[in-house]
Amino acid sequence: MIAAVRHRIYEILEVVRENDTLARYFQVFLIVLIVLNVLAVILESVRTLLLQYFTVFLVFEIFSVAVFTIEYILRLWVCTENPEFRRPFLGRLRYAFTPVAIIDLVAVIPFYLPLLVPVDLRFLRILRLTRLFRGLKLVRYSDAFDFLSRALKREKYMLIVILIILTVMFIFASALMYHAEHDAQPEVFASIPHAMWWAIVTLTTVGYGDILPITVQGKVLGAIIAVIGIGMFALPAGVIAAGFIEEIKSSKNAGCGPDPDARISSLERLAALKEQGYLSDDEYEREKQRVLDS
């Protein structure tokens, strides 16, 4: 009985079946609740609204935390239905450290933390702002985020190389500008860390203009660094875009014919359901044939 309930809850939370109306309604409910939570954080920053509707905000916060807490606990309970997290203890531990599970936990922790440990008002305000992280729960329901995640994994080594190059450039630019401008502007370029603000603003081509080189060598150096920054800081965006396009192409190609990996995954899932007693032999053979014929 408990196993059947756990499996049904898993189907609802993970939308295992496409025609599951209850799972779809629950998914829409969570998406709406997440959006309303982000909107509530924004509106609470308006002091007049907060004072006038404090009770409404408080009740909505308690309701939201209750829903998100129950959702997190249920996901932790039913995650063993997924063959990847099948082992009761280690499987749940592995699931708890997945990105989506960490986001779910961060969404509710700020509410409970002040109840467990005393915090001052300034830290409490920061904790309340972390409720904006609930917006990240939308990642679970977006195919675009899934594409982006796979694109980042595909290009991770290239992005690491680019990050290393940018870091080296950033440090060199800061050090060179410090030596070029320190004598002329000892207060503005007091040290290399002070020069790092100028370097990041220049390399990213933002150019706030609050710190400027005034010497000839400083201006020449600044011009060179600005030109290099235009190309170098555009590289990560180009790499991610290329990976994103490749993932879209792969997805389209997968839709044109049967994907062997998807078939194997489906067959493994069916075997696990049969082993756990959710499918009879006839149901298993019928579903297995359907997967092989698709």
VEXVOLUM-779299 format. One line per 8 residues: number of its first residue (from 1); their letters; for each residue x, y, z of C-alpha. Coordinates in steps of 0.2 Angstrom, whole numbers, plus 5000, padded with zeros to 4 digits. Example, Ala and Ser with C-alpha at 12.3 -4.5 7.8 and 13.67 -1.06 7.14 Angstrom:
BEGIN
1> AS> 5062,4978,5039; 5068,4995,5036
***
This chain:
BEGIN
1> MIAAVRHR> 5000,5000,5000; 5014,5012,5005; 5024,5008,4990; 5009,5011,4978; 5006,5028,4987; 5024,5032,4985; 5024,5028,4967; 5009,5038,4963
9> IYEILEVV> 5016,5053,4972; 5032,5051,4961; 5021,5051,4946; 5013,5067,4951; 5029,5076,4956; 5039,5071,4941; 5025,5070,4928; 5030,5053,4922
17> RENDTLAR> 5014,5051,4911; 5010,5064,4899; 4991,5062,4900; 4991,5063,4919; 4979,5077,4922; 4982,5078,4941; 5001,5079,4939; 4999,5093,4926
25> YFQVFLIV> 4987,5103,4937; 5000,5101,4952; 5014,5107,4941; 5004,5123,4935; 4999,5126,4954; 5018,5126,4959; 5023,5137,4944; 5010,5150,4949
33> LIVLNVLA> 5015,5149,4967; 5033,5152,4963; 5029,5167,4952; 5018,5174,4966; 5032,5172,4979; 5044,5182,4968; 5031,5195,4966; 5027,5196,4985
41> VILESVRT> 5046,5199,4988; 5046,5213,4976; 5030,5221,4983; 5036,5219,5001; 5050,5231,4997; 5036,5245,4996; 5035,5250,5014; 5017,5257,5012
49> LLLQYFTV> 5011,5240,5005; 5020,5230,5018; 5012,5240,5032; 4995,5240,5025; 4995,5221,5020; 5007,5214,5032; 4995,5200,5038; 4991,5195,5020
57> FLVFEIFS> 5010,5194,5016; 5013,5184,5032; 4999,5172,5029; 5005,5169,5011; 5023,5167,5016; 5017,5153,5029; 5006,5145,5016; 5020,5145,5003
65> VAVFTIEY> 5033,5138,5015; 5022,5124,5020; 5019,5119,5002; 5037,5120,4997; 5042,5111,5013; 5030,5097,5010; 5035,5096,4992; 5054,5094,4997
73> ILRLWVCT> 5050,5081,5009; 5039,5071,4997; 5052,5072,4983; 5065,5066,4995; 5054,5052,5000; 5049,5046,4982; 5066,5049,4974; 5070,5030,4976
81> ENPEFRRP> 5057,5027,4963; 5070,5033,4951; 5082,5019,4947; 5096,5032,4948; 5092,5034,4967; 5085,5017,4971; 5095,5014,4986; 5085,5020,5001
89> FLGRLRYA> 5099,5030,5011; 5113,5033,4998; 5100,5036,4984; 5091,5050,4995; 5108,5057,5000; 5113,5058,4982; 5097,5066,4977; 5098,5079,4991
97> FTPVAIID> 5114,5085,4983; 5107,5087,4965; 5105,5105,4959; 5086,5105,4959; 5085,5098,4976; 5097,5111,4983; 5087,5124,4975; 5071,5117,4984
105> LVAVIPFY> 5080,5117,5000; 5086,5135,4999; 5068,5140,4995; 5063,5136,5012; 5078,5137,5023; 5077,5156,5026; 5060,5154,5034; 5066,5142,5047
113> LPLLVPVD> 5084,5149,5051; 5078,5163,5062; 5067,5151,5072; 5082,5140,5076; 5096,5153,5079; 5095,5171,5084; 5100,5184,5070; 5100,5202,5069
121> LRFLRILR> 5088,5213,5059; 5101,5216,5045; 5105,5198,5042; 5086,5194,5043; 5083,5206,5029; 5096,5197,5018; 5088,5181,5022; 5071,5187,5017
129> LTRLFRGL> 5078,5192,5000; 5085,5175,4998; 5067,5170,4995; 5070,5176,4977; 5079,5160,4975; 5062,5152,4974; 5061,5158,4957; 5075,5146,4952
137> KLVRYSDA> 5062,5132,4956; 5055,5136,4939; 5071,5128,4931; 5063,5111,4935; 5048,5115,4923; 5058,5123,4908; 5064,5114,4893; 5075,5129,4889
145> FDFLSRAL> 5084,5128,4905; 5087,5110,4902; 5095,5114,4885; 5106,5127,4893; 5111,5115,4906; 5116,5102,4893; 5125,5116,4883; 5135,5121,4898
153> KREKYMLI> 5140,5103,4901; 5145,5101,4883; 5156,5116,4882; 5162,5115,4900; 5181,5112,4896; 5181,5126,4883; 5173,5138,4896; 5185,5133,4909
161> VILIILTV> 5200,5138,4898; 5192,5154,4893; 5189,5158,4912; 5207,5155,4916; 5213,5166,4901; 5201,5180,4907; 5207,5178,4925; 5225,5180,4919
169> MFIFASAL> 5221,5195,4908; 5212,5203,4923; 5226,5201,4935; 5239,5207,4922; 5228,5222,4917; 5226,5227,4935; 5245,5225,4939; 5250,5235,4923
177> MYHAEHDA> 5238,5249,4926; 5244,5250,4945; 5262,5253,4939; 5257,5265,4925; 5246,5276,4936; 5251,5274,4954; 5264,5289,4954; 5251,5301,4946
185> QPEVFASI> 5236,5295,4956; 5242,5287,4972; 5225,5288,4980; 5215,5281,4966; 5227,5267,4961; 5234,5264,4978; 5237,5246,4975; 5233,5232,4963
193> PHAMWWAI> 5217,5227,4971; 5211,5245,4969; 5216,5244,4951; 5206,5228,4949; 5189,5238,4949; 5196,5249,4934; 5201,5232,4925; 5185,5224,4927
201> VTLTTVGY> 5175,5239,4921; 5186,5241,4907; 5188,5223,4901; 5169,5221,4902; 5167,5237,4891; 5156,5245,4904; 5166,5260,4907; 5158,5269,4922
209> GDILPITV> 5171,5283,4921; 5174,5285,4940; 5192,5279,4938; 5202,5286,4923; 5220,5284,4918; 5228,5302,4916; 5246,5298,4910; 5251,5294,4892
217> QGKVLGAI> 5256,5277,4896; 5240,5274,4906; 5229,5280,4892; 5238,5269,4879; 5237,5254,4890; 5219,5257,4894; 5215,5258,4875; 5224,5241,4872
225> IAVIGIGM> 5215,5233,4886; 5198,5240,4881; 5200,5233,4863; 5206,5216,4870; 5191,5215,4882; 5178,5217,4868; 5184,5201,4860; 5188,5191,4875
233> FALPAGVI> 5173,5194,4886; 5162,5190,4870; 5170,5172,4869; 5160,5164,4883; 5143,5170,4876; 5148,5163,4859; 5154,5146,4866; 5137,5144,4876
241> AAGFIEEI> 5127,5150,4860; 5136,5137,4850; 5133,5123,4863; 5115,5128,4864; 5112,5127,4845; 5121,5110,4845; 5109,5104,4859; 5094,5110,4849
249> KSSKNAGC> 5100,5101,4833; 5103,5085,4843; 5085,5086,4850; 5078,5088,4833; 5088,5074,4826; 5082,5063,4840; 5064,5067,4836; 5067,5061,4818
257> GPDPDARI> 5071,5043,4823; 5072,5032,4838; 5085,5036,4851; 5094,5020,4857; 5099,5028,4874; 5081,5033,4876; 5075,5015,4872; 5087,5008,4884
265> SSLERLAA> 5082,5020,4898; 5064,5016,4895; 5067,4997,4895; 5077,4999,4912; 5063,5009,4919; 5050,4995,4914; 5061,4982,4921; 5063,4991,4938
273> LKEQGYLS> 5044,4993,4939; 5041,4975,4935; 5054,4970,4948; 5045,4981,4961; 5028,4973,4957; 5020,4988,4949; 5018,4979,4932; 5012,4961,4928
281> DDEYEREK> 5021,4950,4916; 5008,4954,4903; 5009,4973,4906; 5028,4972,4905; 5029,4963,4889; 5016,4974,4881; 5025,4990,4886; 5042,4983,4881
289> QRVLDS> 5035,4979,4864; 5028,4996,4862; 5045,5004,4867; 5054,4993,4854; 5041,4997,4840; 5042,5015,4843
***
